[in-house]
Structures are given as C-alpha cells and as structure tokens.
Amino acid sequence: MHTDRFRKLRKKTLSSLFDKKEVSSVWRKIVRGQLRSLDFKDLYDHYDFNYNIEDRATAIRNEILNGTYRVSLPLIYRLEKKFGVCRHIVIPQPIDALVLQVLVESIAEQIIKRQPSDNSFYSRDKHNVGKPHDAAEYGLSFRKQWKKLQKEIYRFNDEKELLIVTDLSNYYDSISIEELKKVFLGYVENNEVLVDILFHVIEEISWKPDYLPYSRRGLPTSNLEAIRLLAHSFLFEIDEVLKQETHDSFTRWMDDIVIGADNRKEAIELISSISDMLKSRGLALNLSKTAIYDSKEARYHFQIDENKYLDSLEGVKKGDVNYNQVTTDLRKNFKKHFKDHGPKYWDKIAKRYITAFGKLESTKLLTEISQVYLNYPGLRPNLLYYLSKIGYKKQTAKKVEEILSNLDVFDDISLYQICSLVTSWEVPIRLLKNS
C-alpha cells in the first residue's frame, strides 16, 4: 500500500528515470561488463537476461512504478586478505545491479560536481563505444587517474618538506549508513526518492549473518560503481578542509590520503584536524598506517624510482632487440624488491612488477611463482593474470599443480580462480592426444 506521496510526487521522477530504452542501454553498455569482471562468473554469461533485456527492462520499470520492487538475495563470498582473514564480497543479482547503476547514472555527474578538489579519485566505470560492433570497455579512467595521483605525490615530494600518509581504519565496515545518507542527500537536488531506493538496495544486499538484525553500519564490499561513489562522496568534507588548509597539496584515493606539509607542527595539526572530523562521523584514522616522511623517506616508501623504472618498460614488446636483457633486469629487480618489505606501498609495486612480466609475456617469473602465490594472497589476481598471458605450457601446468598441492584454502574463491584460469587456457590438440 502506498500513499499519495508516491503516486503524485515520487512516481513521476521514477517514470522518467526508469525509461525502458535507458535501462536496456545501461545494461548493455555498463552492467553486463561489470558482472563479467567480477570474481565469480555466471555460467552462461547472463545470456537469458541479456537476450530478454527489453522485457526485463519493462518488468523493472513496472515493479518500480508499482512500488512492488524487491531486492533479491545476493551472492556473498569470502576473499582472503592475509593469514586466513577474509573480506566478505557481495555480488548482487543482475536486476539489482542494473537498478543501482541506473540510479547512479542519473546522479553521478551531479555528485562529482560537488567534489571540492580534482585531487580526489575513485574508480568509475566508463563505456566508450566507437562503432556499433565495438565491445564496451570498463574502468578506462583507472589508469589515467592513478598516474595523475602518482604525479601529484611526486610534486609534493619535490615542493614540500614533509609528506603525511594515512588511511582510515576498516573504512567500508565503519561507515554509518544513517550518516552517509544524511551527507549524500545534501549533494543530490530534488531526488529524495532516488536516494531512498539506492539506500534500500544497499541495505538489502548487505551481509546479515545468523539472523541478526541489520546493524545499519558498513557499506557492502562490491565492485559496483554505486557503492564506490557513496564511499567516495562521504569524504568530500575532508577534501574541502584539506584543500583550504594545504592549498590543494594533497591526494586521496578513496580512504588512502597523502598530504604535503612544510614542517612537522603543520603536519601534526593536519592529522589532528582530520582525526576529529572523522570521529564526528563515527570513523577513525588508522594510526598504525599514519606516518610523516621527509623527502628521502617518501621516495623510499612510495617507491618513486621503481615506479619510474616500471613506467619505462611500457613501450617494450616481445621480439624487440633488447627484450632478453629487459626481462633479465626485470627479474633481477623483482627479486631485489621482494627482499625488502619495508616500503609502505611494497604490495602495489609488487603488483606492477607481476603485471609487467605478463605484458612482456616473459616466463622468467615462473621460478618464484608458486611460493609467491601461496604466501601472498593479495597478489593472486595479478599472478593469475600473468599465467593467463603466458598461456598453457608444460612449465605453467606444473606450477599450477604445485600451487594446488600446497594451497590451504580459507576463502570461497581461490579454487574457482584457478579453475577459471585452467579452463581459459588453449591446450593444443596434439598435447591432449599425447596425455
């Protein structure tokens, strides 16, 4: 049962938003690609949903306008971070992922315009279709944004005496949904019903174990733009204060913040100010990961020289005259990097090294790959990318066997990821006959 508020005030807004053609377009251009990029794949690539998308779009529109839309049970799985400690990752059903993205498409630019500084970043899904037959591409802005962020950090290191690095403790898990909604409503003009539906979906797909009541705290961890946008916008007030206090000498990638300061007193005052603001929203700085670096320390912790070295490899291709020497040096530098885990951004550079081996299609990482895979769960997606780029060989198959023989499984995804890798390999028919 609905009141006249819904029938006379809210329904009109939703009618224009959930247009059949617009819903179908958002599915084809964005959401289908989002779901393809997730850890768990649909066996049939959501073929039935995609084939009947016009009918699905009509059904979604009718349910929304009739007030009968209900969120379906999502898939929630564990992903190991370290020492068996797992994140709980949420994959909504296609209908709910589509509803979320339609809502985001209508307000994302409005929200971003309220962003106080261009030095704050989050990964946004993009869709660029040059020709009718071109496949949509996703996450195109990620690389450009990450490079821009790096350049800003390099600049701070040259211009400022000190760099502050910090992040938030359990950011997603600590967010108060009530506080987030209050802040978010302040950024969205005349769209209360849109925000209500958005948060309704968020609440329904959140992890609620053991029949416990919903705690109204914590955003679900999911590779969906709607959720990333919410988390990003919650820290706009931090951006505004830092912009004023530092004259825009800061960068933020979600909850990871780097700030330039002229002296230690200024740095400590900034940390204290941020801490108080966060506490007022129920959040907290991660003091164990908060530090003040001078120029030499910053160069070490941000691995500036290694970043520049890895950047220099981007034009190298297999078959180049210097290919063998480049890959030999890459392996030597990779082994050297693994001996020193002290840098704050050690893992990010390790991922860049692994990705570089994959792009160069070099087998020189295979010697270490089994131990690295077993001991560093955070690097596994990059290692799987590497193995997929190398493709099936007796040597790679042997390494996968080693991994499977020694892998202790603490999550729901590790074995699936290896199965996905193996089934994606193209094995020559002559080898199958001989096996």
C-alpha angles and dihedrals in degrees: 000000000000133000128233087263088073097039098045105025111023104033095066092057092049093046093060092041098050097049111162095235093046093050091049091048094050090051094051097041102039123358099053088054091047091055092045090056095054123104095250115053126206108248092232097031090247087292095160092050092047095045092052097036095129091054090044091050090051091049092049091049092050094048092049094047093043091050092237099112112131128185115241125227108275128218110253119189138170123249118191117237101175139323091012093302108137139201117224107232122198126214111186121209113266093258093054094044088052093049090050093050094047088054092048094048089060097051109022096095090045090054095045090052087061091055106115098212138030088219093079118087142186131171110262126188113241132189121204115175113179097175133017092253095047116110117237115256123214135206094017092148095056098081095043092048093048092051091049090050091051092050091052090052090050089051093050089050090055097042105035131061094222141022123212116207123189144141138190127270111250090335101184093041093049100051114117107224091209092053092044093051091048091052094042093052088058090062098046119073120215095341105108093137091053092053091046092056092043093055092041089061092044091053094046096051094046119111111266108173131190095011089291117155119260108272095207088226126107135036114243112254107240139140092245124123095224092061094044090051092053093050091045095050093049089072098049091106089057088051091051094052093045091048091055097040097044101029088245095308095142141081131206129193102188102299097346108100132188120185133185118223135180098216142003095259091055090047094052092047090053092049091049092048093050091047093054092048092050093048090056087061095044094259132116141201116250097241093188088063096040116102143154114226132191119219095274093047091047091052088053099044096043090044090224095169093049091048090054091047091052090046088057091061096060095094095048118105136186108269096035115135092246095040097111093049092046093052092044090054090045092056092046092051092044092055090048090051091052092056093064116052093169101101114097091228096042094125094051091054091045088056090050091052092051091047090050091054089051095049090049090046089225120164091203092100093060094086092066101027100097096054093042091051094049097045103039113049092176091063096051098096090054092047091051089050088052093051091048090053092049091048131199117337131145087252095052092044089053091052091052089051089052091051093049092048093054104029118120106204117216099155140049099248111050098084092041091054092053091047089051090052094049094047091050093056117100107225115197112245092233089061092050090053091051095047 
